[in-house]
Amino acid sequence: MRLIQVLVPEDCRDAVLAILDDEHIDYVLTREESDGDSSAIVQFPLPAQAVDRVLTDLREAGLPDDYTVIGSVETARTPHIEELEDKFVKGGGENDSIATEEIRTKALGMNPSPITYYAMTILSAIVATAGLLLDSPALVVGSMVIAPQVGSAMTTSVGLVLNDRHMILDGLRSQILGLGVAIVSATIFGWALKSAQFIPPALDVATVSQISQRVSPGFLSLAVGICAGAAGALGLATALPVSLVGVMIAAALIPAAAAVGVGLAWGPPVIALGAFVLLVVNAVSINAAGGSVLWVLGYRPVKGSSIRKAAPTLIAVAILLVSFAGAGLVMSKQMQTENTVNEGVQNVLQQNQYKNLELVKVQVEFDDMGIVDQSQHVTVLVSRPTNEPYPRLSKDLADKISGRIDGRVVVELEFTERQRSVART
């Protein structure tokens, strides 16, 4: 339930009150003479779902935006409040979207103070780094719960659709600095663990499952970012709690930032590069998807904007598009490489001499297009019957894959043993 207070000039008072009467909205009118004119304060309760429509109607009747206050109230008892609830809530007369003014305030209210924001970012990055190195999904999920990135992401998305320069700048700055702090924190923490030998310095971090999942960005990674941004926008716009959506947004950002730090601390540049591409793609996808969903839901600048006034939004959109195009090009190359490798592995295992093998997993190292590493590393895990060696399998896989992609191919083959028996009764 919302309590609306608007300052109504005398020249549009009759039109405003007529709309309220037509909608059976109970109101209280108080004369306001502090500025020397005969304006009046009109206040009335409304269901949250009705706020945007009613304010739009009032603006079309001439109500200016000089003074509009929207407050939350626990309950209201007026002659027609139940009728309004039946119409806008139970009857589905409007969707669940909150008003434009309210969504702006809600997005800004999700941002903690700078000290809290960066402190929680550091803590979440450290927990995520520990979770990655320990290969612990529980710790990685825990890092998502305490990460504060949802506020800055939603601030940027709302700023884009409302053409609010300050919101755009604040949101982008908080995201860039926050993710930078997360990467630096993860790097320092990883380096300290390595130097103190709490984690063996010789550890090949690329073999850790929680890390390897985040250094080869593909279509599924892109889908996660898009869905996280869209879910965040829907949660923000429909008066639903966004705490769980915040975990989803953090899931697309914090573990990837921690993986960049691990790559920098342990030294394989291709790990840091692959995780950084994933981080950029997810961050851009969240902002773009959030802004797109809010635009589809009908959120627009309260006042008409000229091209000059829309410059901040256009510049921000251009930055997002350029960032996505650059990272998307690298991601598309990685997806192409993965598809080619998967097809080559499948063709080899379909041969008659390998009919007893079962494919478990194919891990393709990030394809940096020869910038850092001239070799393409592929790890293939298969299940085989006990005591059957298959000595030529790795060479057959390497030959098949190298004929499909450029550069030198290094195939590492891993086996898991299996036994199978059938009991007869």
C-alpha positions in Angstrom: 0.0 0.0 0.0 1.2 3.5 -0.9 0.4 7.0 0.3 0.7 9.6 -2.4 1.2 13.3 -1.8 1.2 15.7 -4.7 1.3 19.5 -5.0 -1.6 20.6 -7.2 -1.6 24.1 -8.7 -4.9 25.9 -8.9 -5.1 25.8 -12.7 -5.2 22.0 -12.9 -6.9 21.2 -9.6 -10.4 20.5 -11.0 -8.9 18.1 -13.7 -6.8 16.3 -11.0 -9.7 15.9 -8.6 -12.0 14.8 -11.4 -9.7 11.9 -12.2 -9.5 10.9 -8.5 -13.3 11.0 -8.3 -13.7 9.0 -11.5 -11.4 6.3 -10.1 -13.2 6.4 -6.7 -10.0 7.3 -5.0 -10.5 8.9 -1.5 -8.3 11.9 -1.0 -7.7 14.7 1.5 -7.0 18.2 0.2 -5.0 20.7 2.2 -4.4 24.3 1.0 -0.7 25.2 0.7 0.1 28.9 0.8 3.8 28.9 1.8 4.9 30.1 -1.6 2.3 32.8 -1.9 0.0 31.1 -4.4 -3.2 29.0 -3.9 -1.8 25.5 -4.6 -3.0 22.6 -2.5 -1.5 19.3 -1.2 -3.6 16.3 -2.2 -2.9 13.0 -0.5 -4.5 9.6 -1.1 -3.8 5.9 -0.5 -3.4 3.5 -3.4 -2.4 -0.1 -3.9 1.2 -0.3 -5.2 0.0 -1.7 -8.5 -2.2 1.3 -9.2 0.4 4.1 -8.5 2.0 4.2 -12.0 -1.3 4.4 -13.9 -2.9 7.0 -11.6 0.2 9.3 -11.6 0.4 9.0 -15.4 -3.3 10.0 -15.7 -2.7 12.9 -13.4 0.3 14.2 -15.4 -1.7 14.0 -18.5 -4.3 16.2 -16.8 -1.6 18.8 -16.2 -0.1 17.9 -12.8 3.6 19.0 -12.7 6.4 17.0 -11.2 7.5 19.7 -8.9 6.4 17.9 -5.7 5.4 14.2 -5.6 6.0 12.0 -2.5 5.3 8.3 -2.5 5.4 6.6 0.9 4.7 3.0 2.1 2.0 2.4 4.6 0.9 -0.8 6.4 -2.8 -0.4 5.8 -5.5 2.1 4.9 -9.1 2.4 5.7 -11.1 4.6 3.4 -14.6 4.3 1.9 -13.4 2.9 -1.4 -10.0 1.2 -0.6 -11.5 -2.3 -0.9 -12.9 -1.4 -4.3 -9.4 -0.3 -5.4 -7.8 -3.5 -4.1 -10.4 -5.6 -5.9 -9.7 -3.7 -9.1 -5.9 -3.3 -9.1 -4.8 -6.3 -7.0 -7.3 -9.1 -7.0 -8.8 -8.3 -10.4 -5.5 -7.9 -12.1 -6.4 -4.5 -13.5 -2.7 -3.7 -13.6 0.5 -5.6 -13.5 2.8 -5.8 -10.5 5.2 -3.0 -11.7 5.9 -0.2 -9.3 5.9 3.4 -10.2 8.8 5.1 -12.0 9.6 7.3 -9.1 9.5 4.4 -6.7 11.8 2.2 -8.8 14.4 4.9 -8.8 14.4 5.2 -5.1 14.3 1.5 -4.6 17.4 1.0 -6.8 19.3 3.7 -5.0 18.3 2.2 -1.6 19.9 -1.1 -2.5 23.3 0.4 -2.4 25.1 0.3 0.9 27.6 2.9 2.0 31.0 2.8 0.2 32.8 1.4 3.2 30.3 -1.4 3.6 30.2 -2.0 -0.2 33.9 -2.4 -0.6 34.4 -4.3 2.6 31.7 -6.8 1.7 33.2 -7.1 -1.8 36.6 -7.9 -0.3 35.2 -10.5 2.0 33.1 -12.1 -0.7 36.1 -12.3 -3.0 38.3 -14.0 -0.3 35.6 -16.5 0.4 35.1 -17.2 -3.3 38.9 -17.6 -3.7 39.0 -20.1 -0.9 36.0 -21.9 -2.3 37.6 -22.2 -5.8 40.9 -23.5 -4.4 39.2 -26.0 -2.1 36.9 -27.0 -4.9 34.0 -26.3 -2.5 30.6 -25.4 -4.1 29.3 -24.5 -0.6 31.9 -21.8 -0.1 31.5 -20.4 -3.6 27.7 -20.1 -2.9 28.5 -18.5 0.5 30.5 -15.8 -1.3 27.5 -15.0 -3.5 25.3 -14.5 -0.5 27.4 -11.7 1.0 28.4 -10.0 -2.2 26.7 -6.5 -2.6 26.9 -6.2 -6.4 23.1 -6.3 -7.0 22.6 -2.6 -6.0 25.2 -1.2 -8.4 24.0 -3.4 -11.3 20.3 -2.4 -10.8 21.3 1.3 -10.4 22.9 1.3 -13.8 20.0 -0.5 -15.4 17.5 2.0 -13.9 19.7 4.9 -14.9 19.8 3.7 -18.5 16.0 3.6 -18.9 15.4 6.8 -16.9 18.2 8.7 -18.6 19.6 9.6 -15.2 23.2 10.6 -15.6 24.1 10.4 -12.0 22.6 6.9 -11.6 24.5 5.6 -14.7 27.8 7.0 -13.5 27.4 5.9 -9.9 26.3 2.4 -11.0 29.1 1.9 -13.6 31.8 3.4 -11.2 30.7 1.1 -8.4 30.7 -2.0 -10.6 34.1 -1.3 -12.1 35.8 -0.4 -8.9 34.0 -3.1 -7.0 35.0 -5.9 -9.4 38.6 -4.4 -9.5 38.7 -4.6 -5.7 37.5 -8.2 -5.9 40.2 -9.1 -8.4 43.0 -7.5 -6.4 41.7 -9.1 -3.1 41.6 -12.5 -4.7 45.1 -12.0 -6.2 46.6 -11.0 -2.9 44.9 -13.7 -0.9 45.8 -16.4 -3.5 49.4 -15.2 -3.6 49.6 -15.3 0.2 48.2 -18.8 0.3 50.8 -19.9 -2.3 53.7 -18.1 -0.6 52.9 -19.6 2.8 52.3 -23.0 1.1 48.9 -23.4 2.6 48.1 -24.4 -1.0 50.9 -26.3 -2.8 52.7 -23.9 -5.2 52.9 -26.6 -7.8 49.1 -27.0 -7.9 47.8 -26.9 -11.4 44.8 -24.7 -10.7 43.3 -25.4 -14.2 42.6 -29.0 -13.0 40.4 -27.7 -10.1 36.8 -28.2 -11.1 35.4 -25.0 -9.6 38.1 -23.0 -11.4 38.1 -24.8 -14.8 34.3 -24.1 -15.0 35.0 -20.4 -15.1 38.0 -20.1 -17.4 36.2 -21.3 -20.6 33.3 -18.9 -21.2 30.6 -20.2 -23.6 27.0 -19.8 -24.4 25.8 -21.1 -21.1 27.9 -18.4 -19.3 26.2 -15.8 -21.4 22.8 -17.2 -20.6 23.5 -17.0 -16.9 24.4 -13.3 -17.2 21.3 -12.4 -19.2 19.0 -14.3 -16.9 20.6 -12.8 -13.8 20.1 -9.2 -15.2 16.5 -9.9 -16.3 15.6 -11.5 -13.0 17.1 -8.6 -11.1 15.0 -6.1 -13.1 11.8 -8.1 -12.7 12.4 -8.3 -8.9 13.1 -4.6 -8.7 10.1 -3.6 -10.8 7.5 -5.8 -9.2 7.9 -5.0 -5.5 9.2 -8.5 -4.9 12.2 -9.1 -2.6 15.5 -9.0 -4.6 17.8 -10.7 -2.0 17.7 -14.0 -3.9 18.1 -12.2 -7.2 21.2 -10.6 -5.7 22.7 -14.0 -5.1 22.1 -14.8 -8.8 23.8 -11.6 -9.9 26.7 -12.3 -7.6 27.0 -15.8 -9.0 27.7 -14.4 -12.4 30.4 -11.9 -11.1 32.2 -12.8 -7.9 33.5 -16.3 -8.7 34.7 -15.1 -12.1 36.5 -12.2 -10.4 38.1 -14.6 -7.9 39.1 -16.9 -10.8 40.9 -13.9 -12.4 42.8 -13.4 -9.1 43.7 -17.1 -8.8 45.0 -17.0 -12.4 47.2 -13.9 -11.7 48.5 -15.4 -8.4 49.3 -18.8 -9.7 50.7 -17.6 -13.0 49.0 -19.3 -16.0 48.0 -16.2 -17.9 45.4 -18.1 -20.0 43.4 -18.8 -16.8 43.2 -15.1 -15.8 42.4 -14.1 -19.4 39.6 -16.6 -19.8 38.0 -15.7 -16.4 38.3 -12.0 -17.2 36.4 -12.5 -20.5 33.7 -14.3 -18.6 33.6 -11.5 -16.0 33.2 -8.8 -18.7 30.6 -10.7 -20.6 28.5 -11.4 -17.5 28.8 -7.8 -16.3 27.7 -6.3 -19.6 24.9 -8.9 -20.0 23.5 -8.1 -16.5 23.4 -4.4 -17.2 22.0 -4.8 -20.8 19.4 -7.4 -19.8 18.3 -5.4 -16.8 17.8 -2.2 -18.8 16.0 -4.1 -21.6 13.5 -5.7 -19.3 12.8 -2.4 -17.6 12.3 -0.8 -21.0 9.9 -3.6 -22.0 8.0 -3.1 -18.8 7.3 0.5 -19.8 9.8 2.5 -17.7 10.8 5.7 -19.4 12.2 9.1 -18.4 9.6 11.1 -16.5 10.2 14.1 -18.7 10.9 14.1 -22.4 14.6 14.1 -23.3 16.4 15.7 -26.2 19.3 14.1 -27.9 21.6 16.3 -25.8 20.0 15.3 -22.5 20.1 11.6 -23.6 23.8 11.8 -24.2 24.8 10.0 -20.9 22.5 7.0 -21.8 23.7 6.9 -25.4 27.4 6.9 -24.2 26.7 4.2 -21.6 25.0 2.1 -24.2 27.9 2.6 -26.6 30.4 1.5 -23.9 28.3 -1.6 -23.1 28.0 -2.5 -26.8 31.8 -2.1 -27.4 32.7 -4.1 -24.3 30.2 -6.8 -25.3 31.4 -6.9 -28.9 35.0 -7.3 -27.9 34.4 -9.9 -25.3 31.7 -11.6 -27.5 34.2 -12.0 -30.3 36.6 -13.9 -28.0 33.7 -15.9 -26.5 32.5 -16.9 -30.0 36.0 -18.2 -30.8 36.0 -20.2 -27.6 32.5 -21.6 -28.4 33.7 -22.6 -31.9 36.8 -24.3 -30.5 34.7 -26.2 -28.0 32.2 -27.4 -30.6 35.0 -28.5 -32.9 36.8 -30.4 -30.1 33.6 -32.0 -28.9 32.8 -33.2 -32.4 36.4 -34.5 -32.9 36.3 -36.5 -29.6 32.9 -37.9 -30.4 34.0 -39.1 -33.9 37.0 -40.9 -32.4 35.1 -42.6 -29.7 32.5 -43.8 -32.2 35.1 -46.0 -33.9 34.8 -49.7 -33.4 37.9 -50.2 -31.3 36.7 -47.7 -28.7 33.1 -48.9 -28.5 33.6 -50.0 -24.8 34.6 -46.5 -23.7 32.2 -44.0 -22.2 32.8 -40.3 -22.4 32.7 -38.5 -19.0 33.9 -35.0 -19.7 35.8 -32.8 -22.2 37.6 -29.8 -20.9 38.8 -27.3 -23.4 41.3 -24.7 -22.2 40.5 -21.1 -23.0 41.3 -20.3 -26.7 43.3 -17.0 -26.5 43.9 -17.1 -30.3 47.6 -17.5 -29.7 48.0 -14.3 -27.7 49.5 -16.0 -24.7 49.8 -19.7 -25.5 50.4 -21.1 -29.0 49.1 -24.5 -27.9 45.5 -25.6 -27.4 45.1 -27.9 -24.4 42.3 -30.4 -24.2 41.5 -32.7 -21.3 39.4 -35.8 -22.0 38.0 -38.0 -19.3 36.7 -41.4 -20.3 35.5 -44.5 -18.4 37.0 -47.8 -19.5 36.7 -51.4 -18.5 39.3 -52.5 -15.9 42.8 -53.3 -17.2 42.2 -52.2 -20.8 44.9 -49.7 -21.7 43.9 -48.2 -25.1 47.5 -46.9 -25.8 46.7 -45.1 -29.0 43.6 -43.2 -27.9 45.4 -40.0 -26.9 47.2 -39.9 -30.2 44.1 -40.6 -32.2 42.3 -37.8 -30.3 45.2 -35.3 -30.9 45.4 -36.2 -34.6 41.6 -35.8 -35.1 41.4 -32.5 -33.2 44.5 -31.0 -34.8 43.0 -31.5 -38.2 40.1 -29.3 -37.3 41.7 -26.4 -35.4 44.8 -24.3 -36.0 47.9 -24.5 -34.0 49.4 -27.2 -31.8 47.0 -29.4 -29.9 47.9 -31.0 -26.6 45.5 -33.8 -25.4 45.7 -35.0 -21.9 43.7 -38.3 -21.5 42.4 -39.4 -18.1 40.7 -42.7 -17.4 38.3 -43.9 -14.7 38.0 -47.6 -14.2 34.7 -49.4 -14.2 33.5 -53.0 -13.6 30.1 -54.2 -14.6 28.4 -57.5 -13.8 25.0 -59.0 -14.2 23.6 -61.4 -11.6 21.2 -64.1 -12.8 18.4 -65.5 -10.6 
